Amino acid sequence: MIADETTLAHLMRKAQGGDKRAYAVLLDECSNWLQRYFRKRVPPQQLDDLVQDVLMSVHRKRSSWDPDRAFMPWLAAIARYRWVDHLRKVYRTAEDELGDHDAAEESEEEAVMARMSLDRLFVHLPQKQAEVIEMVKIEGLSIVEASERTGQSESLVKVNIHRGLKKLSAMIEKAE
């Protein structure tokens, strides 16, 4: 079953009142929703851990939910915060691994994971911005080369890079 807002809010009210069966059903429905929510945001091997982390947060914060307010935005906010924390942890781990300057080469799996992370971030940008950021900041092309490849003027390439990076920065700051 895919529960709707009304059903989930009702289950949460009952759970806050001490109904253990309602709480079990609520957690199961939340787990199903979280699986769908995170499926395109994290690699498959990280999905279950992230869902469990969110469910633990829901459990710890269940008394903070106000029955007069909607349940799904409350759950989605917790999921988003846990996701951002997860990304920070993943990137922090990646940075720590970069500290080993003697490492000769990177595994294909790490390169694929990094690419997937970039693709997930670029989804939130207009295509032209993501395209020139990729070319200039990742592939190392010059502004002139990116301009020639995309057909955008050099000024527009610079503007698109600036706006795209600014939007990504704002998204990260907002998530914090």
C-alpha positions as CSV (number, residue, x, y, z in Angstrom):
1,M,0.0,0.0,0.0
2,I,1.1,3.5,-0.7
3,A,-0.2,5.6,2.2
4,D,-1.3,9.2,1.7
5,E,-0.8,12.2,3.9
6,T,-4.0,11.7,5.8
7,T,-3.3,8.1,6.6
8,L,0.3,8.7,7.7
9,A,-0.8,11.7,9.9
10,H,-3.5,9.5,11.4
11,L,-1.0,6.7,12.1
12,M,1.5,9.2,13.7
13,R,-1.2,10.6,15.9
14,K,-2.1,7.1,17.1
15,A,1.6,6.2,17.5
16,Q,2.2,9.4,19.6
17,G,-0.7,8.1,21.7
18,G,1.1,4.9,22.4
19,D,-0.4,2.6,19.7
20,K,2.4,0.2,18.9
21,R,0.7,-1.4,15.9
22,A,0.0,2.0,14.3
23,Y,3.7,2.9,14.9
24,A,4.9,-0.3,13.2
25,V,2.6,0.3,10.2
26,L,3.8,4.0,10.1
27,L,7.5,3.0,10.1
28,D,6.8,0.4,7.4
29,E,5.1,3.0,5.2
30,C,7.8,5.5,5.9
31,S,10.4,2.9,4.9
32,N,8.6,2.3,1.6
33,W,8.5,6.0,0.9
34,L,12.1,6.6,1.8
35,Q,13.2,3.7,-0.5
36,R,11.5,5.4,-3.4
37,Y,12.8,8.9,-2.3
38,F,16.5,7.8,-2.1
39,R,16.5,5.3,-4.9
40,K,17.8,7.9,-7.4
41,R,19.8,9.9,-4.9
42,V,22.3,7.3,-3.5
43,P,24.0,4.2,-4.9
44,P,22.1,1.0,-4.2
45,Q,24.6,-0.3,-1.6
46,Q,24.0,2.8,0.6
47,L,20.2,2.8,0.3
48,D,19.3,0.6,3.3
49,D,21.7,2.3,5.7
50,L,20.4,5.7,4.8
51,V,16.7,4.6,5.1
52,Q,17.5,3.1,8.6
53,D,19.3,6.3,9.6
54,V,16.2,8.3,8.7
55,L,13.9,5.9,10.5
56,M,16.1,6.3,13.6
57,S,15.8,10.0,13.3
58,V,12.0,9.8,12.9
59,H,11.9,7.6,16.1
60,R,14.0,10.1,18.0
61,K,12.1,13.1,16.8
62,R,8.6,11.6,16.8
63,S,7.5,13.8,19.8
64,S,8.5,16.9,17.9
65,W,5.8,16.3,15.2
66,D,2.9,18.7,15.6
67,P,-0.5,16.8,14.9
68,D,-1.9,20.1,13.6
69,R,0.7,20.1,10.8
70,A,1.2,17.9,7.7
71,F,3.2,14.7,8.3
72,M,4.9,14.3,4.8
73,P,6.8,17.6,4.8
74,W,8.1,16.8,8.3
75,L,9.3,13.3,7.1
76,A,10.7,14.8,3.9
77,A,12.7,17.4,5.9
78,I,14.2,14.7,8.1
79,A,15.0,12.7,4.9
80,R,16.7,15.6,3.2
81,Y,18.8,16.5,6.3
82,R,19.9,12.9,6.7
83,W,20.7,12.8,2.9
84,V,22.8,15.9,3.2
85,D,24.6,14.5,6.2
86,H,25.2,11.3,4.2
87,L,26.7,13.2,1.3
88,R,29.0,15.2,3.6
89,K,30.2,11.9,5.2
90,V,30.8,10.4,1.7
91,Y,32.7,13.5,0.5
92,R,34.6,13.8,3.7
93,T,35.7,10.1,3.4
94,A,36.7,10.8,-0.2
95,E,38.7,13.8,0.9
96,D,40.5,11.7,3.5
97,E,41.3,9.2,0.9
98,L,42.7,11.9,-1.3
99,G,45.2,12.7,1.4
100,D,47.3,9.7,0.3
101,H,49.5,11.3,-2.4
102,D,51.3,8.0,-3.0
103,A,48.2,6.3,-4.3
104,A,48.9,5.5,-7.9
105,E,45.4,5.0,-9.3
106,E,41.7,5.2,-8.4
107,S,39.4,2.2,-8.7
108,E,36.8,2.2,-11.4
109,E,34.1,1.9,-8.7
110,E,35.2,5.1,-7.1
111,A,35.2,6.9,-10.4
112,V,31.7,5.6,-11.2
113,M,30.5,6.8,-7.7
114,A,32.0,10.2,-8.2
115,R,30.4,10.5,-11.6
116,M,27.0,9.5,-10.2
117,S,27.3,12.1,-7.5
118,L,28.1,14.8,-10.1
119,D,25.2,13.7,-12.3
120,R,22.8,14.0,-9.3
121,L,24.0,17.5,-8.6
122,F,23.9,18.6,-12.2
123,V,20.2,17.5,-12.5
124,H,19.4,20.6,-10.5
125,L,21.0,22.9,-13.0
126,P,19.9,24.0,-16.5
127,Q,21.6,21.9,-19.1
128,K,23.7,24.7,-20.6
129,Q,25.1,25.5,-17.1
130,A,25.9,21.9,-16.3
131,E,27.5,21.4,-19.7
132,V,30.0,24.3,-19.5
133,I,30.8,23.5,-15.8
134,E,31.6,20.0,-16.9
135,M,33.8,21.1,-19.8
136,V,35.7,23.9,-18.0
137,K,35.9,22.8,-14.3
138,I,36.0,19.0,-14.7
139,E,37.5,18.3,-18.2
140,G,39.8,21.3,-18.0
141,L,38.9,22.9,-21.3
142,S,39.4,26.6,-21.7
143,I,36.6,29.1,-21.9
144,V,37.4,29.5,-25.6
145,E,37.2,25.7,-26.2
146,A,33.9,25.4,-24.3
147,S,32.5,28.3,-26.3
148,E,33.5,26.6,-29.6
149,R,32.0,23.2,-28.5
150,T,28.7,24.6,-27.3
151,G,28.2,27.5,-29.7
152,Q,27.8,29.8,-26.7
153,S,29.7,33.1,-26.6
154,E,32.7,33.2,-24.3
155,S,30.8,35.7,-22.1
156,L,27.8,33.4,-21.9
157,V,30.0,30.4,-21.0
158,K,31.5,32.5,-18.1
159,V,28.0,33.6,-17.0
160,N,26.7,30.0,-17.1
161,I,29.6,28.7,-15.1
162,H,29.2,31.5,-12.5
163,R,25.4,31.0,-12.2
164,G,25.6,27.2,-12.1
165,L,28.3,27.2,-9.4
166,K,26.3,29.9,-7.4
167,K,23.2,27.7,-7.6
168,L,25.0,24.6,-6.5
169,S,26.6,26.6,-3.6
170,A,23.2,27.9,-2.6
171,M,21.7,24.4,-2.6
172,I,24.4,23.1,-0.3
173,E,24.1,26.1,2.1
174,K,20.3,25.7,2.2
175,A,20.7,22.0,2.9
176,E,22.9,22.8,5.9
